[in-house]
Amino acid sequence: MEQNKLFAETPPLQLFLRAAIPGAIAMLASMLYDTADGILVGRFLGADTFAAVAISLPLVIMSFAVSDLVGVGSAAVIAVEHGKHNYDRANDVFTTSVVIIFAGGFILGILFFLFAPNILTLLGAKGELVEKGSIYLRVYAAFLPFVSINYAADNFLKICGMIRRSMILSFIIAILGTILEFFFLAVLHLDVAYSALGYCIALLFSAVFGMWPFVHNKQILKFVQPHFSWEIIREVCANGMAVFLQNISGRIYSLIMNSTLLALGGANAVTTYGVIFFSAGIITPLVYGEADALQPAIGYNWGAKNKHRVIALTRYVFMAAGLIGLTSASLMFFCPELLVHLFISDATPELVTMAVPAIRTYAAAILINWIYFCTQEFVIALKLTRISSVLSVLATFIYPTTAIVLLAPFGLNVLWWAPVIGAALTVLTSIVILIHIRTTHFAGIPVRHPRETR
């Protein structure tokens, strides 16, 4: 089949460019929307609403956790099954996963809609932060059953070789979401609910566009009568658990960080962290996009036992990510004031004074954190589920949260180093894991191979 020939026979560098560039562009589109969202909220609704969105956004991301869990987990399983030519089982995994995503979105949507104010109150938010944050979160919750399939659709399209359509998916979300949000906030002067509504409408259009190719069962992935076997559910969840834990634990860490910042520095500290969060949102998706785009190809070749190609593809992923990390860290270190005023047009001198050193400190985490992202995607592609799950929890919760506990008593200025310490420990762990995988699964295979690295 054409997509399998693409993964198995295309020279690694050519395959990397063919998959990674659209993947990075797709994430760039998503990144531009995230940036535009922060800019529009900060400029048209003010710093207080920006703080409310910043404290609510981790909960929004958590609401899509089941979709990520099943989407990434099923994609890893399907890619390996295709490498083994087990197409019937791949279709069963595909169908079962789609049903689980819709059911999970419905249940989580109800829970977040009902309990949004209670959750924000538990995080230490009060008054206007709770009111505006609850409105923002409830709009997403109402759309969740219908739009949560987006993240999985992106993976399904890549498996079928429809990399360009996957890229277009992200542009639909980014362009339509930005246009609608600008219209609602800048032209109609509506409130924070319409900031969320613009993006949700874009997600809805994207979900239909993403899943439409599968409606007529003409792709390599086809809908079949699902068996809902425990074996399939367990395997999908095991392979997606790393991303699930990364999303959940990462968001819990963000919530803990926001609560600590609120206690130590008030709304300005939360706003500063929001600027860092949105700024990192410009950078991280590029690394994730190019690494994630190669995951189906790496998984396919791993299943087909083409280890030379696995090494070749992985090397290109790491090289590109390192270049992105260096460039991004330089931008954050040398242009922090630009980032502050980009998101908060009426930033006070006190906010700028607080944010500039905090952003420069965070640049150190950006400089090295790409190693973790690439390692995580590589481990998931190889279906090393225990390693990927442990790494996720360490990277997104254990290391950074421990740093918060240890540094918070020393004050706000020291607390900004918590993400950097967490990133350093994560990178060291990632390197140990890579050495272990190299000696265990790729011993004797050269890093460069004349036949496979053209």
RARA-V702660 format. One record per backbone hydrogen bond with DSSP energy under -0.5 kcal/mol. NH is the residue of the N-H (numbers start at 1). CO is the residue of the C=O. If there is no record, write none. Layout:
# RARA-V702660
NH	CO
NH	CO
This chain:
# RARA-V702660
5	1
6	2
7	3
8	4
9	5
10	5
10	6
12	452
15	11
16	12
17	13
18	14
19	15
20	16
21	17
23	19
24	20
25	21
26	22
27	23
28	24
29	25
30	26
31	27
32	28
33	29
34	30
35	31
36	32
37	33
38	34
39	35
40	36
41	37
42	38
43	39
44	40
45	41
46	41
50	46
51	47
52	48
53	49
54	50
55	51
56	52
57	53
58	54
59	56
60	56
61	57
62	58
63	59
64	60
64	61
65	62
68	64
69	65
70	66
71	67
72	68
73	68
73	69
74	70
75	71
76	72
77	73
78	74
79	75
80	76
81	77
82	78
83	79
84	80
85	82
86	81
87	85
90	86
91	87
92	88
93	89
94	90
95	91
96	92
97	93
98	94
99	95
100	96
101	97
102	98
103	99
104	100
105	101
106	102
107	103
108	104
109	105
110	106
111	107
112	108
113	109
114	110
115	111
116	112
119	115
120	116
121	117
122	118
123	119
124	121
125	120
129	126
131	127
132	128
133	129
134	130
135	131
136	132
137	133
138	134
139	135
140	136
141	137
142	138
143	139
144	140
146	143
147	143
148	144
150	147
151	148
152	148
153	149
154	150
155	151
156	152
157	153
158	154
159	155
160	156
161	158
162	157
163	161
166	162
167	163
168	164
169	165
170	166
171	167
172	168
173	169
174	170
175	171
176	171
176	172
177	172
177	173
178	174
179	175
180	176
181	177
182	178
183	179
184	180
185	181
186	182
187	182
187	183
188	183
190	184
194	191
195	191
195	192
196	192
197	193
198	194
199	195
200	196
201	197
202	198
203	199
204	200
205	201
206	202
207	203
208	204
209	205
210	206
211	207
212	208
214	211
215	212
216	212
217	214
218	213
222	220
226	224
233	229
234	230
235	231
236	232
237	233
238	234
239	235
240	236
241	237
244	240
245	241
246	242
247	243
248	244
249	245
250	245
250	246
251	247
252	248
253	249
254	250
255	251
256	252
257	253
258	254
259	255
260	256
261	257
262	258
263	259
264	260
265	261
266	261
266	262
268	265
269	265
269	266
270	266
271	267
272	268
273	269
274	270
275	271
276	272
277	273
278	274
279	275
280	276
281	277
282	279
283	279
283	280
284	280
286	283
287	283
288	284
289	285
290	286
291	287
292	288
293	289
294	290
294	291
295	292
296	292
298	294
299	295
300	296
301	297
302	298
303	299
304	300
305	302
306	301
307	305
310	306
311	307
312	308
313	309
314	310
315	311
316	312
317	313
318	314
319	315
320	316
321	317
322	318
323	319
324	320
325	321
326	322
327	323
328	324
329	325
330	326
331	327
332	328
333	329
334	330
335	331
339	335
340	336
341	337
342	338
343	339
344	340
345	343
347	344
352	348
353	349
354	350
355	351
356	352
357	353
358	354
359	355
360	356
361	357
362	358
363	359
364	360
364	361
365	362
366	362
367	363
368	364
368	365
369	365
370	366
371	368
372	369
373	369
374	370
375	371
376	372
377	373
378	374
379	375
380	376
381	377
382	378
383	380
384	379
385	383
388	384
389	385
390	386
391	387
392	388
393	389
394	390
395	391
396	392
397	393
398	393
399	394
401	397
402	398
403	399
404	400
405	401
406	402
407	403
408	404
409	405
410	407
411	408
415	411
416	412
417	414
418	415
421	417
422	418
423	419
424	420
425	421
426	422
427	423
428	424
429	425
430	426
431	427
432	428
433	429
434	430
435	431
436	432
437	433
438	434
439	435
440	436
441	437
442	437
442	438
445	442
446	444
452	449
453	449
